Amino acid sequence: MWQIVTVAVLELRVKSVFLPLVIRAGIILIFASTAVALGIVAGSSIGDGGVSPREAVIPALMLFCVAALASLPLPRAVPPIIPALAETLSASVIIGGIGTSGLLFLPYLTVPLFIAGLSSGLLYGLAAAATAVVAFGGTVITSSEVDIDELNGNNSLLAWVFILVAVPAVGAWIRRLRADVAPDSEPAYADAHRLLSELHVVARQLSLGLDPRTLATALAEDIRAVVPQADAVVLARSTGGRFVALSGHEPPEAAELAIEDAWVSAQPVKREASNRAFAAIPVLMGERVVALVLVITAASLDNPSLRSCRTVIDQSGPRLASAMLFDDVRRLATTDERMRLAREIHDGIAQDLASVGYALDDIRQNSDPVVAQQVMTVREQLQAMVADLRMSIFDLRHGVNDTVGLGAALSEHAQRIAAQSDLAIHLSMDESPKRLPITVEVELLRIVQEAITNVRRHAQATNLWLTVTVEPPRAHITVIDDGRGLKPGRADSFGIQGMRERARRIGANLHVGPGPEGGTLVELGLGTETAAFEPRHLARPAVTRVSLTDPHGIPTIVPQTTRSRAASPARTDQEVTN
């Protein structure tokens, strides 16, 4: 398994403990050596600019103590300007108070001043420079060992004042450059953390939560309250460019032109076709279109009613946009977590179990026949566990997206199950060319995956009938097996509970009970009540897309031999075996 290792990069860090101390000690040593060298060349004459080694040691030791104290780590609550000011003040008093021998260490003051500008900015850097000038000047003036007239005569004091002011300015300039070229990844994460924290607090205070379907249904009800005779459909556009209904029926084909025009223009568009009037009104978040509301009426919508609808929609824009964004973030996070779990299982426990299998093979070869048979039994059980893990990895990685719909995903899943088990899967698919929202398809897929997994692991069945009927915004799915039926659930079993939670999340109805001829029945209805099953001899359930849109709902299931195949031209039946 790959491991990311952080590589240390050598860089000058002001907050490091040892590096600043070493730099300060090196600067002090250089100044002390220079002073001694000048003293030796000039015959140890102080007036010629040199000092004796003994005179150089005293200020060097005092400054080294100041440097050591300044290099100590301080709590994060202490502003960085405080130690810089303290070091500046102490060094200024020492250098100005010792006398002529201390003046040779005057360049040391540039160290704390540079740090002040680099760590705290120009304003605090100039404050530190003013502190140095006042402390050093006051000490020199009160000292009797320094010739003030000589310093003023050769403009030394004026030059050093300029240097002490320029050094923190250079540090502040470098600080500004580092801020401009620094990568924005860390601030971005900080902003993300702040926004997520605010979202966590705000989400608990929202009256309708952050579920797009709930908010879309509320918006459609508000539109029908304004225009009682109208039918309202809330549409969102997927990344693939298709419009899906968040609430209400799928829009008729006659309204497609109005929908496209309203989305592109970000303005309400009215059209009339097939004895009906359509008003497509965009839902805006600022200047961005996040959804559309299609108002279908018998006559053209008048301007006052259109303005009332726009007022209601404008108020709902931020709600729906926030809910859709949150739903997309949640879906991406869930997908990423499923991929991570799949990798962890594959690289972790799956590899470990494979290694155990190889060890068992070695033991079996070196054992007597009785022990070898027992080891073989354990080996077979281990192989079954590995197969279950591989199926779990496939389920975690398998999903729907803009290019893979619910029908294709379920077909692939059924083929994979049949290829790796003794279960014969009879698949009946009746799917509309139009699709449900991706988030809804994901939940439906996970529910069916869990139902099939339960059959494969616990039902001891030989046949499984999977029927899928989709006519957006409705769907009906049944899973029936010929196994041993439902058994009392364990207290630590959460499979069916998780299926019910997923169904409630998308507003679907889930029924789990005995099958018509033994076994187990799992029935899932979206947008309609689940069917009432009767204990008859069924080859497979017969629910068509036509019955999904029937105002009387889904009829009671009848045997396959009595249903009309012509009623569902888009239906495909196939039997998947291993």
C-alpha positions in Angstrom: 0.0 0.0 0.0 1.3 3.4 -1.0 2.3 5.7 1.8 2.7 9.5 1.5 5.9 10.7 3.2 6.4 14.4 3.9 9.9 15.4 2.7 11.5 18.1 4.9 12.6 21.2 3.0 15.6 23.2 4.3 14.4 26.8 4.7 15.1 29.6 7.1 12.4 29.5 9.8 12.3 32.4 12.2 10.4 30.4 14.8 12.9 27.5 14.9 14.8 27.2 18.2 18.3 26.4 17.2 18.7 28.1 13.8 18.1 31.7 15.0 20.5 31.1 18.0 23.2 29.8 15.7 22.8 32.7 13.3 22.9 35.2 16.2 26.0 33.5 17.7 27.7 33.6 14.3 27.0 37.3 13.9 28.4 38.0 17.4 31.5 36.0 16.8 32.1 37.7 13.5 31.9 41.2 15.1 34.0 40.2 18.0 36.7 38.7 15.7 36.6 41.8 13.6 37.0 44.1 16.6 40.0 42.0 17.9 41.6 41.9 14.4 41.3 45.7 14.1 42.8 46.1 17.6 45.8 43.9 16.6 46.4 45.7 13.4 46.2 49.1 15.0 48.3 48.1 18.0 45.4 47.7 20.4 44.5 51.4 20.1 40.9 52.0 20.8 41.1 55.3 19.0 42.1 53.6 15.8 39.0 51.4 15.9 40.2 48.2 17.6 39.8 46.6 21.0 41.7 44.0 23.0 40.3 40.5 23.2 39.3 41.0 26.8 37.3 44.1 25.9 35.5 42.2 23.1 34.5 39.2 25.2 32.3 41.2 27.7 29.8 42.6 25.2 29.9 39.4 23.2 28.9 37.3 26.2 26.2 39.8 27.2 24.8 39.8 23.7 25.0 36.0 23.5 22.8 35.8 26.6 20.3 38.1 25.1 20.3 36.1 21.9 19.7 32.8 23.8 16.7 34.3 25.7 15.3 35.7 22.4 15.6 32.2 20.7 13.5 30.4 23.4 10.1 29.2 22.1 7.1 31.1 23.5 3.4 30.2 23.7 1.4 30.9 20.6 -0.7 33.5 22.5 2.4 35.8 22.7 2.7 38.1 19.7 6.0 37.8 17.8 6.7 41.5 18.2 7.1 41.2 22.0 10.3 39.1 22.0 11.7 41.2 19.1 11.1 44.4 21.0 12.6 42.9 24.2 15.7 41.8 22.3 16.0 45.2 20.6 15.8 47.1 23.8 18.3 44.9 25.7 20.8 44.9 22.9 20.6 48.7 22.5 21.2 49.3 26.1 24.2 46.9 26.2 25.8 48.2 23.0 25.4 51.9 24.0 26.3 51.4 27.7 29.6 49.6 27.4 31.3 52.3 25.5 33.5 52.4 22.5 34.0 48.6 22.6 30.3 48.1 22.3 29.9 50.3 19.3 31.6 47.6 17.2 28.6 45.3 17.9 26.1 47.9 16.7 25.3 45.9 13.5 23.8 43.2 15.8 20.7 45.4 16.2 19.8 44.7 12.6 18.9 41.1 13.6 16.0 41.8 16.0 14.8 44.6 13.8 14.7 42.4 10.7 12.8 39.7 12.6 10.3 42.4 13.8 9.6 43.5 10.3 9.5 39.9 8.9 7.2 38.5 11.6 4.9 41.5 12.4 5.0 43.8 9.4 6.1 47.4 8.6 4.3 49.2 11.4 5.7 47.1 14.2 9.1 46.9 12.6 9.3 50.7 12.6 8.2 50.7 16.2 11.1 48.4 17.0 13.5 50.7 15.1 12.3 53.7 17.1 12.8 51.8 20.3 16.4 50.9 19.2 17.2 54.6 18.3 15.8 56.0 21.5 17.4 53.3 23.8 20.8 53.4 22.0 20.8 57.2 21.7 19.8 57.8 25.3 22.4 55.3 26.6 25.2 56.9 24.4 24.3 60.4 25.6 24.5 59.5 29.2 27.7 57.5 28.8 31.0 59.3 29.4 33.1 56.8 27.4 31.8 57.7 24.0 32.8 60.9 22.1 29.5 62.3 20.8 31.1 65.1 18.9 33.3 62.6 17.0 30.3 60.5 16.0 28.3 63.5 14.9 31.3 64.8 13.0 31.6 61.8 10.7 27.8 61.4 10.4 28.0 57.9 11.9 24.9 58.4 14.1 22.8 59.6 11.1 24.0 56.7 9.0 23.1 54.1 11.6 19.7 55.7 12.2 19.0 55.3 8.5 20.2 51.6 8.6 18.1 50.8 11.7 15.0 52.2 10.0 15.7 50.5 6.6 16.3 47.0 8.0 12.7 46.4 9.4 11.3 47.9 6.2 13.2 45.2 4.2 11.9 42.5 6.5 8.3 43.8 6.0 8.8 43.8 2.2 10.0 40.2 2.3 7.0 39.3 4.4 4.7 40.9 1.8 6.5 38.9 -1.0 6.1 35.7 0.8 2.4 36.3 1.4 1.9 37.0 -2.4 3.7 33.9 -3.6 2.5 31.5 -0.9 0.2 28.7 -2.1 -3.4 29.2 -1.4 -4.2 25.6 -0.4 -4.0 26.2 3.4 -6.2 29.4 3.3 -8.6 27.4 1.1 -8.8 24.7 3.7 -9.3 27.2 6.4 -12.1 28.9 4.5 -13.6 25.4 3.8 -13.5 24.6 7.5 -15.1 27.9 8.4 -17.9 27.5 5.8 -18.6 23.9 6.9 -18.7 24.9 10.5 -21.2 27.7 9.7 -23.2 25.2 7.6 -23.3 22.7 10.5 -24.9 25.4 12.7 -27.2 26.9 10.1 -28.5 23.5 8.8 -29.9 22.7 12.3 -31.9 25.9 12.1 -33.5 25.5 8.7 -37.2 24.8 8.7 -37.2 22.4 5.7 -33.6 21.1 6.0 -31.3 20.7 3.0 -33.1 18.0 1.0 -33.7 19.1 -2.6 -36.8 17.0 -3.1 -38.4 18.3 0.1 -37.7 21.9 -0.9 -38.8 21.4 -4.5 -42.1 19.8 -3.3 -42.6 22.8 -1.0 -41.9 25.2 -3.9 -44.4 23.4 -6.1 -47.1 23.6 -3.5 -46.4 27.3 -3.1 -46.9 27.7 -6.9 -50.1 25.8 -6.8 -51.3 28.0 -4.0 -50.7 31.1 -6.2 -52.2 29.4 -9.3 -54.7 26.7 -8.1 -55.5 25.3 -11.5 -51.9 24.8 -12.5 -49.6 21.8 -12.3 -46.1 22.7 -11.2 -42.9 20.8 -12.0 -39.5 21.6 -10.5 -36.6 20.7 -12.8 -32.9 20.6 -12.2 -30.2 20.1 -14.8 -27.6 17.4 -14.3 -23.9 17.7 -15.3 -24.8 15.7 -18.4 -27.2 18.4 -19.6 -30.4 16.5 -19.0 -33.3 17.9 -17.0 -34.7 15.7 -14.2 -37.8 16.3 -12.1 -37.2 17.1 -8.4 -40.9 17.3 -7.8 -43.9 16.5 -10.0 -44.3 14.5 -13.2 -41.8 14.5 -16.0 -42.5 17.5 -18.3 -44.2 16.8 -21.6 -42.2 16.9 -24.8 -44.1 20.0 -25.9 -42.5 21.9 -23.1 -38.9 21.1 -23.9 -38.3 24.2 -26.1 -39.7 26.5 -23.4 -37.5 24.8 -20.8 -34.3 25.2 -22.9 -35.1 28.8 -23.7 -35.7 29.7 -20.1 -32.5 28.0 -18.9 -30.4 29.8 -21.5 -32.0 33.2 -21.2 -32.5 33.1 -17.4 -35.9 34.7 -18.1 -39.4 33.4 -17.9 -40.6 31.9 -21.2 -44.2 31.1 -22.1 -45.3 28.7 -24.8 -48.5 27.0 -25.9 -48.8 23.6 -27.5 -51.2 20.6 -27.5 -54.0 22.7 -26.0 -51.9 23.5 -22.9 -49.9 26.5 -21.9 -46.4 26.3 -20.4 -44.5 28.9 -18.4 -40.9 28.0 -17.6 -39.6 30.2 -14.8 -35.9 30.0 -13.8 -34.9 29.7 -10.2 -31.9 32.1 -9.7 -29.2 32.2 -7.2 -27.7 35.7 -7.9 -27.4 35.6 -11.7 -27.0 31.8 -12.0 -29.8 29.5 -13.0 -30.0 26.6 -10.5 -33.4 25.1 -11.4 -36.6 25.7 -13.4 -40.2 25.7 -12.4 -42.5 24.6 -15.2 -46.1 25.8 -14.7 -48.6 24.0 -16.8 -52.1 25.5 -17.2 -55.0 25.1 -19.6 -54.8 28.8 -20.7 -51.8 31.1 -20.9 -50.6 32.5 -17.6 -51.5 36.1 -17.2 -48.9 38.7 -16.1 -50.1 39.2 -12.5 -50.0 35.5 -11.9 -46.6 35.2 -13.5 -45.3 38.0 -11.3 -46.7 36.3 -8.2 -45.0 33.0 -9.3 -41.7 34.8 -9.8 -41.9 36.4 -6.3 -42.4 33.0 -4.7 -39.6 31.5 -6.8 -37.2 34.3 -6.0 -37.7 33.7 -2.3 -37.0 29.9 -2.8 -33.9 30.4 -4.9 -31.3 30.5 -2.1 -33.0 27.5 -0.4 -33.0 25.3 -3.4 -29.5 26.3 -4.5 -28.1 25.6 -1.1 -29.8 22.2 -0.9 -28.7 21.1 -4.3 -25.1 22.2 -3.6 -25.1 20.4 -0.3 -26.6 17.3 -1.9 -23.9 17.3 -4.5 -21.2 17.7 -1.9 -22.7 14.9 0.1 -22.8 12.6 -3.0 -19.2 13.3 -3.9 -18.1 12.7 -0.3 -20.0 9.4 -0.2 -18.5 8.3 -3.4 -15.0 9.2 -2.3 -15.5 7.4 1.0 -16.8 4.2 -0.8 -13.8 4.2 -3.0 -11.5 4.6 0.0 -13.2 1.7 1.8 -12.8 -0.4 -1.3 -9.1 0.3 -1.5 -8.7 -0.4 2.2 -10.5 -3.8 2.0 -8.5 -4.8 -1.1 -5.1 -3.7 0.2 -5.8 -4.8 3.8 -8.0 -7.7 4.9 -8.4 -9.2 1.4 -4.6 -9.6 1.0 -4.3 -10.9 4.6 -6.9 -13.6 3.9 -5.2 -14.6 0.7 -1.9 -15.0 2.7 -3.8 -17.2 5.2 -5.0 -19.3 2.3 -1.5 -19.9 1.1 -0.4 -20.9 4.6 -3.3 -23.4 4.8 -2.2 -24.9 1.5 1.3 -25.4 2.9 -0.1 -27.0 6.1 -2.4 -29.3 4.1 0.5 -30.6 2.0 2.5 -31.6 5.2 -0.4 -33.1 7.1 -1.9 -36.6 7.4 -5.1 -37.2 5.4 -7.5 -36.5 8.3 -6.0 -33.2 9.2 -5.6 -32.3 5.5 -9.3 -32.8 5.0 -10.1 -30.5 7.9 -7.7 -27.9 6.6 -9.3 -28.2 3.2 -12.7 -27.5 4.8 -11.3 -24.4 6.4 -9.7 -23.4 3.1 -13.1 -23.6 1.3 -14.7 -21.4 3.9 -11.9 -18.9 3.6 -12.3 -18.9 -0.1 -16.0 -18.1 0.3 -15.0 -15.2 2.6 -12.6 -13.9 0.0 -15.3 -14.1 -2.6 -17.7 -12.1 -0.4 -15.0 -9.5 0.1 -14.5 -9.2 -3.6 -18.3 -8.7 -4.1 -18.2 -6.1 -1.4 -15.4 -4.3 -3.2 -17.4 -4.5 -6.4 -20.5 -3.1 -4.7 -18.5 -0.2 -3.2 -17.0 0.8 -6.5 -20.1 0.1 -8.5 -22.6 3.0 -9.0 -24.5 5.3 -11.3 -23.4 8.5 -12.9 -24.3 10.7 -15.9 -23.4 8.0 -18.3 -24.4 4.8 -16.4 -28.1 4.7 -15.5 -30.0 2.6 -12.9 -30.9 -0.2 -15.4 -27.3 -0.6 -16.7 -25.9 -0.7 -13.2 -28.5 -3.3 -11.9 -27.9 -5.4 -15.0 -24.1 -5.4 -14.5 -24.6 -6.2 -10.8 -26.9 -9.1 -11.6 -24.4 -10.5 -14.1 -21.6 -10.2 -11.5 -23.6 -12.0 -8.8 -24.6 -14.8 -11.2 -21.1 -15.3 -12.4 -19.7 -15.7 -8.8 -22.5 -17.8 -7.2 -25.0 -20.6 -7.8 -27.9 -18.2 -7.9 -29.9 -17.9 -11.2 -31.1 -14.3 -11.6 -34.2 -13.6 -13.8 -34.0 -9.9 -14.7 -37.0 -8.0 -16.1 -36.3 -4.4 -17.0 -38.9 -1.8 -18.1 -37.0 1.5 -18.1 -37.9 4.8 -19.6 -35.4 6.7 -21.8 -35.7 9.5 -19.2 -33.9 9.1 -15.9 -34.5 9.8 -12.3 -32.2 12.2 -10.4 -28.8 10.6 -9.8 -29.1 10.8 -6.1 -32.4 8.9 -6.3 -30.9 6.3 -8.6 -28.0 5.8 -6.2 -30.3 5.1 -3.3 -32.4 2.7 -5.3 -29.2 0.8 -6.5 -27.9 0.5 -2.9 -31.3 -0.9 -1.7 -31.4 -3.5 -4.5 -27.7 -4.4 -3.9 -28.5 -5.0 -0.2 -31.6 -7.1 -1.0 -29.6 -9.3 -3.5 -26.7 -9.6 -1.0 -29.1 -10.9 1.7 -30.5 -13.5 -0.8 -27.0 -14.6 -1.8 -25.8 -15.0 1.8 -28.7 -16.1 3.8 -31.7 -17.3 1.7 -30.2 -20.5 0.4 -32.1 -19.8 -2.8 -31.6 -21.1 -6.3 -33.6 -18.5 -8.2 -34.0 -14.7 -7.8 -36.5 -12.6 -9.8 -35.6 -8.9 -10.2 -38.1 -6.6 -11.8 -37.3 -3.0 -12.4 -39.9 -0.5 -13.8 -38.9 3.1 -14.1 -41.1 5.9 -15.5 -39.8 9.2 -13.9 -40.6 10.4 -11.4 -42.0 7.0 -10.4 -40.3 3.7 -10.1 -41.2 0.2 -8.9 -38.7 -2.6 -8.1 -39.3 -6.1 -6.7 -36.8 -8.7 -5.6 -38.3 -12.2 -5.0 -36.4 -15.4 -4.2 -37.3 -19.1 -3.7 -35.2 -19.5 -0.5 -36.0 -20.4 3.0 -37.8 -17.2 3.8 -37.4 -14.6 6.5 -35.9 -15.6 9.8 -35.9 -13.6 13.1 -33.4 -10.8 12.8 -30.5 -10.4 15.1 -30.1 -7.5 17.4 -26.9 -6.4 15.7 -28.3 -6.8 12.1 -28.8 -3.5 10.3 -29.3 -4.5 6.7 -33.1 -4.0 6.4 -32.9 -1.0 8.7 -30.4 0.6 6.3 -32.7 -0.2 3.4 -35.6 1.5 5.1 -33.5 4.6 5.9 -32.4 4.9 2.3 -36.0 4.5 1.1 -37.2 7.2 3.5 -34.4 9.5 2.3 -35.9 9.6 -1.2 -39.5 9.4 -0.2 -40.0 5.7 -1.3 -42.1 3.0 0.2 -40.3 -0.3 1.1 -42.0 -3.6 1.9 -40.2 -6.7 3.1 -42.2 -9.8 3.7 -42.9 -13.4 2.7 -42.9 -14.2 -1.0 -46.0 -15.3 -2.9 -44.7 -18.9 -2.9 -42.3 -19.0 -0.1 -39.0 -17.2 0.0 -38.8 -13.5 0.6 -40.3 -10.5 -1.2 -38.7 -7.0 -1.2 -40.8 -4.4 -2.9 -39.8 -0.8 -3.5 -42.2 1.9 -4.8 -41.2 5.5 -5.6 -43.9 8.0 -6.2 -46.7 5.5 -5.7 -47.8 3.0 -3.1 -46.4 -0.5 -3.2 -48.5 -3.2 -4.7 -50.7 -5.7 -2.8 -49.2 -9.1 -3.5 -51.3 -12.2 -3.4 -50.0 -15.7 -2.7 -50.4 -16.9 -6.3 -48.1 -18.9 -8.6 -45.9 -16.2 -10.2 -43.3 -16.6 -12.8 -42.3 -13.0 -12.2 -44.1 -9.8 -11.2 -45.8 -7.8 -14.0 -45.7 -4.1 -13.4 -45.3 -1.9 -16.5 -44.5 1.7 -17.0 -48.0 2.2 -18.1 -49.3 1.1 -14.8 -47.0 3.4 -13.0 -48.7 6.4 -14.6 -52.2 5.0 -14.2 -54.3 7.2 -12.0 -55.6 4.1 -10.2 -52.0 3.1 -9.2 -50.2 -0.2 -9.6 -52.7 -3.1 -10.0 -52.5 -6.3 -8.1 -49.9 -8.6 -9.7 -51.1 -11.3 -12.0 -49.3 -14.3 -13.4 -46.9 -13.6 -16.3 -48.9 -15.7 -18.7 -51.9 -13.3 -18.5 -50.2 -10.0 -19.0 -49.9 -8.4 -22.4 -46.4 -8.0 -23.7 -47.5 -5.3 -26.1 -48.2 -3.0 -23.2 -44.5 -2.4 -22.6 -42.5 -2.2 -25.8 -39.5 -0.8 -24.0 -39.4 -3.8 -21.6 -36.5 -6.3 -21.8 -36.5 -9.7 -20.1 -33.4 -11.7 -19.6 -32.3 -14.6 -17.5 -28.9 -14.3 -15.9 -27.2 -17.5 -14.9 -23.7 -18.4 -13.9 
